[in-house]
Amino acid sequence: MTTSEKFPFDKTPQTDFSQVPSPCFVLEERLLRYNLQVLRHVMDEAGCEIICALKGFAMWSTFPLVREYLPGGTASSLHEAKLIWEEMGVKAHLTAPAYREEDWPELEQICSHIVFNSLNQWNQYRERALAAGISCGIRVNPQYSEVEVDLYNPCIPGSRLGTTANHIGDRLPEGMEGVHFHTLCENNADALERTFKAVEDRFAPLLHQAKWLNLGGGHHITRADYEIDRLIALIKYIKSTYNVQVILEPGEAVGWQTGYLRAKVLDIMDSQGINVIVMDASVSAHMPDCIEMPYKPKVLGAGDAPQTGRTNNEVAPWRIGGGTCLAGDFVGDYQFDQEPQIGDPLIFNDMIHYTMVKTTNFNGVQLPSIGIWKEEGRFQLVKSFGYESYKDRLS
Ligand SMILES: Cc1ncc(COP(=O)(O)O)c(C=O)c1O
């Protein structure tokens, strides 16, 4: 069964955007609760632990809600670990390519699990980690990933993400309790099955010795077509075959389709036959994955249009661009139901995960505010950013 078959849900926006300042990331609380309920279902049915990856979703004003459903979070740095400790009230899981000596005094206090990327790193910090009672693991590289974009593929030759089988052999180093792999990105359960097969082929002896196995992130569990029962069956198989505790650490699945970036049309111009909108947000500074991945977000009230300069269409397409000097700071071409006017709102859908964690102050552009459309039907402005947040990052 897929997620939407098991948990049908109407995701039509309920936010009244006229109450939301521009630009602003606005999360709909009910949409986040929906995702959390789905994730909790997997946890309960499969008997695993699902923790939130802050790299993808770190909107900490919602952490009390997240904690109603999930037991904690996973960090990629001291700062994310601190945020988990402070705002989730639990010790963090931590996985990073390498650790800084100077971070250790704090990490020892606030981490329950630390995953090492290499045996060098393990040998460097082993004594400290064990003395602090931290449960340690090794990130392995199964040399199998179905991710097509190299930018997100941790298994390409030259990858620094994880230890390959030839370097670790058949025995978990003494004192180590866990194995971790992360090779998925927006994948369904079938890709996890094939990936896990590659992990078994290369690392089965380690799995038999481990207390826990972390399956990383990239599980698109809350997406409508995700095969949720298939995931649950696989986790049960892993648990019974290897007698390990199973941990998943999705980020995107927590924030998936939970809200919007509300922006506004500042200007409209004709550029060599193409209608162009300049908005009060920036693609490169506020939604950089659209350029990096790349992908084209949905805009409410607008349809997709091929990126061309054609003006002989019945309705000419509109190219939406940001307010920076970067020529490529645009998101693509759209057909609008109603011709855009200066001052009109522009609502980008699904703009919560991997957006506010990645914003920059390039060009000194205004950072979008952060707000919540509450379940009881009112807007709560959580934070807005001014000149100080720009100045603070420079000297
Ligand atoms: C080690 C690790 N864990 C978890 C995640 C979260 O992945 P996602 O947000 O795609 O679920 C990532 C993402 O890059 C990662 O590198």
The ligand as a MOL file (V3000), in Angstrom:
LIG
                    3D

  0  0  0     0  0            999 V3000
M  V30 BEGIN CTAB
M  V30 COUNTS 16 16 0 0 0
M  V30 BEGIN ATOM
M  V30 1 C 23.9220 11.1730 6.4820 0
M  V30 2 C 22.5880 11.7300 6.0870 0
M  V30 3 N 21.4940 11.3880 6.8090 0
M  V30 4 C 20.2730 11.8760 6.5020 0
M  V30 5 C 20.0920 12.7380 5.4430 0
M  V30 6 C 18.7070 13.2760 5.1550 0
M  V30 7 O 18.3020 12.9570 3.8800 0
M  V30 8 P 16.8430 13.3530 3.3390 0
M  V30 9 O 16.5850 14.7480 3.7740 0
M  V30 10 O 16.9490 13.2190 1.8720 0
M  V30 11 O 15.8760 12.3960 3.9500 0
M  V30 12 C 21.1980 13.1110 4.6660 0
M  V30 13 C 21.0410 14.0250 3.5220 0
M  V30 14 O 21.9360 14.3740 2.8270 0
M  V30 15 C 22.4800 12.6040 4.9960 0
M  V30 16 O 23.5810 12.9510 4.2990 0
M  V30 END ATOM
M  V30 BEGIN BOND
M  V30 1 1 1 2
M  V30 2 1 2 3
M  V30 3 2 2 15
M  V30 4 2 3 4
M  V30 5 1 4 5
M  V30 6 1 5 6
M  V30 7 2 5 12
M  V30 8 1 6 7
M  V30 9 1 7 8
M  V30 10 2 8 9
M  V30 11 1 8 10
M  V30 12 1 8 11
M  V30 13 1 12 13
M  V30 14 1 12 15
M  V30 15 2 13 14
M  V30 16 1 15 16
M  V30 END BOND
M  V30 END CTAB
M  END
